[in-house]
Amino acid sequence: METIQKYLEKNQDRMFEELFKLIRIPSISSNPEHHDDMTVCAQTWRELLLESGVQKAEIFATNGNPVVYGEYKVSPEAKTVLIYGHYDVMPVEPLSLWKSKPFEPEIRDGHIWARGADDDKGQSFIQAKAFEYLVKNNLLKHNVKFLLEGEEEIGSPSLEAFCQGHKELLASDIILVSDTSMLGADMPSITSGLRGLAYWEVEVTGPNRDLHSGHFGGAVHNPLNVLCNLISKLQDDKGRITVPHFYDDVEDIPLREREMIASIPFNEEEYKKRLGVDELFGEEGYSTLERNSCRPSLDLCGIYGGYMAEGSKTVLPSKATAKLSCRLVAHQDHNKISKLMIDHIKKIAPKSVQVKVTPMHGGEAYLCPIDLPAYKAAEIGFEEAFGKTPLAVRRGGSIPIISTFERVLGVKSILMGFGLESNAIHSPNENCSIDIWRKGVIAVSRFHQEYDKV
């Protein structure tokens, strides 16, 4: 039997070329122009799962992008681990900020640079290669299933129906996910909770055409002005969201958890320096680490309208649009929050314009008990790879399908992710550390070996 370290050393070049094959496919789920790329990426994943050792791999059609399913059965009596990941990626704009082509992966400075290097092709590939090592060395003692979707970055709109229709196929004892981050390269952590999400498009329409701002300015309400004013009224200067009843179901952070969060090594000055900001902002009465993981938040994610090309054009636009999101916490129902937001925006909008608020996607928050046997196995995996016991931390991001898995499949998920803040997911110059990637494979392979013991 080869050690995992020797196996990675011998096979790393081949593994990275397989990963690069995935990365080169521009599987941007939010852009209809990449519809065919989604199919190609799903087919590529199916081939790579078969090469990694699954006994069966299939592609299932959905109402959206296809789902890839793979399985390796040891025994009907054995435990089953369902591995979830996604093969779709975020858009790459602005291209001018990339130091290399986003879909032409490069290795430099000990990192892989490309869109999807971390989120989530690189991290899902950690799972596939850990599985490969275990199969090739006859170390796998339980059943393994793979579920890879192509719509996570747009809220997984087709996956719940797929889960509802394939409960027996997806039956498992635990779900293992690598799509989260750690506190630092030398500070391993397991995500014990995720925030939920609600997302809207807000469209404000004024006159029936763009107008000359000199002839009509001061007489006609400018939709862009209205939109900015509406958004500014949704949060006060203390960081509280002003939508009535928004906080009705929000529980205070338990004292024990606040103490645990306070014990996490965190240098606020270094944090600001890394981000290039002089001051932080958030809900009054909470620390930075509490605000970005355990409390709700509201953000304007994009705004457009009027003239946006180079130079100037004195125009009063007919229409203005914004993308708005809220991160939610445990017990907040995203459908309830969505309705509260829509009703409030329409209530405070002036009669001089028409306002349309369209819910885009959403999902519930998720909490994982840290006394689960599978969580203990994940702890041991991290200890093996990083030489330290991982901290249990809530994270501020959202993976809406995780709460859906619990509700529909009745199974908890272990969020065993290896991303870093410096990996720049969703941003130009996304990357992953080769050292961390290798440690991820080691940690996951140990998880599987320990899971049968706990």
N, C-alpha and C positions, 0 to 999 in steps of 0.2 A: 504494500500500500504506500502510495506517495503521500507525503505531507502536503497540506494545502499550499504552503509556501512554495515548495518545489513545483507543484502542479502549475501555479500561477506563473512562476518564472519561466517554465518551459513553454507555456501556451499563451503568454500575454500578447505577443504580436498577432497571433491568429485571432484571439478574442477581440482585440481592438479593431482589427479589420472587419470583423463581423459587426461590431458596434457602429463603426463608421458607415457601413452599408445601410444601417437603419437611419443614422443621422443625416445622410445625404438626401434622404427623401423629405421634401418640404411639406410635412403633414400638418398643415395649419388648419385646424378644424373650423376656425371662425371665418375663413375665406372660401366661398363657394368655388373659386377658381382652382382650389386644390382638392376638389372632390375625388379625382382619379388618384391623386397621391395617397389619399387615405386607404384606398383599396390596395395599392401597391405596398404600403407599409404593413398592412395587416397580413398580406401574403408573405412578406419578408419575415415577419415575426413567426408565422406558422412554420416556415422552413427552418428558422433558427431554433425554435423549440424542439423540432424533430431531431436536429443535429445535436442538441444538448442532451437528448436522451428520453424525451417523453414517448410513451407508447402510442399515443394518439393525439393529433392536433387538428382542429377544425376551425373554419371561419363561418360565423353565423351572421346572416343579414339582420339588420334592425331597421327601425324607421329612419335612422340616421346613418352613421358610419358603422362598419362591421365590427363585430366582437371576435376576438381570437380566444379559443379555448384549447387547453392542452391538459393531459392527465398522465400520471404514472401510478399504477396500482401495485401495491405490495401485497395487501391482503384485505378482504372485506372486514376483518376484525380489527385492523389497525386504525389508528387515528388518521385524520385527514387534515392537511394544511392547504388552504386555498390562498394562492398568491395573486394579489391584484396589482395592476399597474396600468398606465395609459401610454399610448403611442402618439397622441396628438401633441402639438407644441404651440406656443404663443407666436404671434406675428413678430417680425424681426425689426420693424421700423423703430427709430430712424437708422437707416443703413449707414449713414455717414459716420456714425459713432463706433461702428465695428472696426476692430483692428485687422480682422481677417474675414473672409466670406462666411456668413453664418451657417451655410449648409455644406461647407467644405472644411471638415474638421482638421485642426492643426494641433500638433503636440509641441509645446514650448514652455519653458520654465517649469517643467514638471506637472503641467496641466493639459487637459484636452479642452480646446476652445471651439465651441460650436453651439448653435441652438439645439437644445435637447441633450447636451452633454451631461447635465444633471437632471433636469425636469422634462420628462421622466424616463427618457430612453436610457440614460446612463445608470440611473438607480434601478430601473426594472432589470437591466442587464446584469446588475450585481446578483439579483435573485436567480436569474437563469444560469449564471456561471457557477454559483454556489451549488445549485442543484446538479449541474453537469459533473462537478467534482465528486459529489456524493454518489451519483449513479455509477460513474466510471470506476470508483473504488469500492463499490458494493457496501456503502455505509448508510444507505437510506432505509429506515425501518418503518416508515409510515407512508401513507398515500399522499401524493402531491397533485394539486390542480392549479392551472394557470388561467387567469381571466384578465385579458388585456383589451381595453376599450379605446375608442378614438374620439371621445367627446368630453373628456374631463375638463378641458380648458374652457368649455362653453356650458358647464354645469351638468354634464352627463344626462341630457334629456331623454335618451333612449334606454339607458341601462336599467332603470327601475322596472320597466315593462319586461325587459329581458330576464331579470332576476325573478319576477313574478311567474314568468312562463317556464323557467328552468330551475325550479327549487331543488328538485332531486339531483339534477346534473351538478349543481353548485353546493350540494350538501357537504358540510365540513365541520370540524371541531373548533377551528380558529382561522382567522384571516390574517395574513402577513402582508404588510405594505411597506414599500420603500419609496416614499414620496414626500418626506418631511426633512427637517434639518436638525443639526446638533448645535449646541451652544458655541462650540469652537473645535478646532482640530485637536486640541489637547484637553478638551472638555466634553467628552461624549455624553449624550443624553438621549432619553427615549421620550417621545411625545406622548403625554398622558391625556391630552385633550386638544381639541381643535375648535375654533370659533365657527359659527354658521355664517351664512351669507344671504343677503337680499340685494338684488341689482335691478335698476330701472333705467329706461331711457326717457328723458323729459324733453318734450318738444313744445316750443312756444311759437305761435304763429300770429303775426300782426297784419300789416297791409297785404293786399293781393299780389304785390310785386315788390322788388327792391326799389327804394326811393332815393332821390337826391337828398343828401343830408342837409344841404343848405336850404332847399325849398320846403322841406317837410320837417326838419329837425326842430323840436320844440312844439310841434303840433300833433305828431303821431308818436305813440309809444313805441320805442325801439325794442324789439323782441330780445335782443342780446342784453340790453340793460335790464329788462324785466327778469330774464333768466338768472343773471348774476345776483339780482336782488333777492329772488326767491331762494336760491341756494344759500345765500348768506344768512337767511332767517332760520335755517334748519339746525343751526348750532350756535350756542351762545359763547361769550368770550371766556367762559370757564370750561369749555370743552364738552358741555352737556348737550345732548340732542334734544331739540325743543318740541318734537312731535308729541302731542298729547298721548298719554298711556304707553309711550314707547318702553318705559322702564318697569311696567307693571309686573312682569314675570322675571325680572333680573334679580338674582339673589346676591347678597353681599358675599365677598370672598371669605371663606372660613378663616379664622385666626391661625389655625395650624398651617394652612396653605400659604397665608401671607408670610408667616415665619419662614417657611421653606423657600419661598420666592426671594425673600430678603437675604437668605444665605447663599444664593447663587452669586458667584463672583461677577461683578458688573461695574465697569468704570464708565460713568456717564460722560466724562470729558473725552475719553477715547472714542466713545460711541458717536458723539457729536463730530469729532474730528474726522472719523471715517466717512461720515455722511456729508461732510462739508457744510454743516449748519452751525449757527452761533447759539441757537436756543431751541429747546424742545417744547412741544405743545401737546396737551392732552387733558383729559378729565381731571379736574381739581380733586385732591384728596387721595390720589393713587400714585404709586411709583411708576416709572417708565415700564418696567417689566410686567407690572399688573395691567397697565393700560393697554399694552400691545398683545395681551394674551387672554386676560380674564374679564375684560370690560368691553362693552360694545363701542363701535366707532363708526364715523360717517366720513366718506371721502368723495369728492368730485373727481372722477377718473378721466374725464375728457369733456371738452366744450368746443363747439364749432358753429360758425355762421358768418354771413357777410363776406367781406373781401379778405382773403388770407394769403394772397400771392405777394411777390416782392413789390416794393413801392407802395404808393398810397392810392386810395380810391374813396371818394367821399360818398359812402353809400349807407343808407339806413336799411338793413336787411329785412326781408319779409319773414324769415324764419331763423330760429336759433335752437340748437339741440345740445343736450348734455347727457353724459353717462354718469350715473350716481350709484354708489354702493354703500351698504352697511355691513359690518362684521357683527355677528350676533353671538350671544353666549348661551350656555345651557338653559333650557326651559323657554327660550324665545322661539316661537313658531314663525318661520319665515313667511308663511302665507298671511298670518295675522299682521305682522310688521309691514308687509308689502301693502296691504289694504290701508293701514294707518297712514303710511307715507303718502299714498295716492290721494286719499281723502284730504289730508292736511295741505298738500301742495295746491290742490284745486280750491280749497277754502281760502287760502291767503293770496291767490292769484288775482290781479286786477281784471276788471271787466273789459279793459281796452285790448286784451289779447285773448287768444284761444290757447288752452294748455291741454296737452295730451301726455299722460304718464303711462308708459307701457312696462309692465314687469317683464324682465328678461329671464333670469333664472335665480335659484336660491337653494338653500339646504340648511339642515339643522346642525347645531353644535354636537360635539361628541366627547364623552369622557370615558376613560379606560381605567378600571380598577388595577392598582399596581400589585395586588396580591394574586392575580391570575397565574396559574402554573406557566402559561406561555410567556407571560411577562417576565417571570423568573428566568426562563430559558433565554430570553432576549438579553437580560442583564448579564448572564454568563457569557453569551456571545460577544458582547461589547468588552467585557473584562478580558477575554482571550485576545481580542484584536487590538485593543487600545491600552491594556494594562491598568485600567481604572474602572471602578464601578460607575455606571452612567447615572446621571441625575434624572429624576422624573420631572418633566416640565410641560406645562400647557404652551401651545404655540398659537400665534395670532392668525395663521392662515386657515383656509377652509378646504376640505375635500368633501363636498356634500354627499357623495355616494357612501361614505363610511357610515353615517347615521342611517342611511337607507339599508345598508347591509344588515345592520342590527334589527331594524324594524321588519324587513321582509324575510331575511334568511335566518334571523334569530341567533346571529353569531357575532361575538366581539372581534375587534381588530387590534392587532399589535402594530403600532406605527414605528417601525424600525428603520428610520431614515438616516442618511449620511450626508445631506447637503450642508453647505456652509453659507453664511451671509455673503461672503466674498464670491460665491459662485454666480451671483448676478442673474438668477433666474428671472424670466420675464423682461430682462433688460438686454441692451447690447453687451457683447463680450461675455455671454454665458460660458461657464467653464466648470470643470471638476478636477480636483487634485487626483493624480494617479495614485499617490500614496493612500489617500482616503478611500479611493475606489477599491484598491487591493484589500485594505483593512475591512471594508464593507463585505467583500466576498468571504473573508475569513470569519467575520462575526456571524453572517447568515448561515454558513455551513455549520458552525458550532451550535447555533440555535437549533437546527434540525436534529443534531446529535443529542442535545440536551433535552429536547422537548419530549422524547420518549421516556425520559427518566423522572420527570417532575409530575 
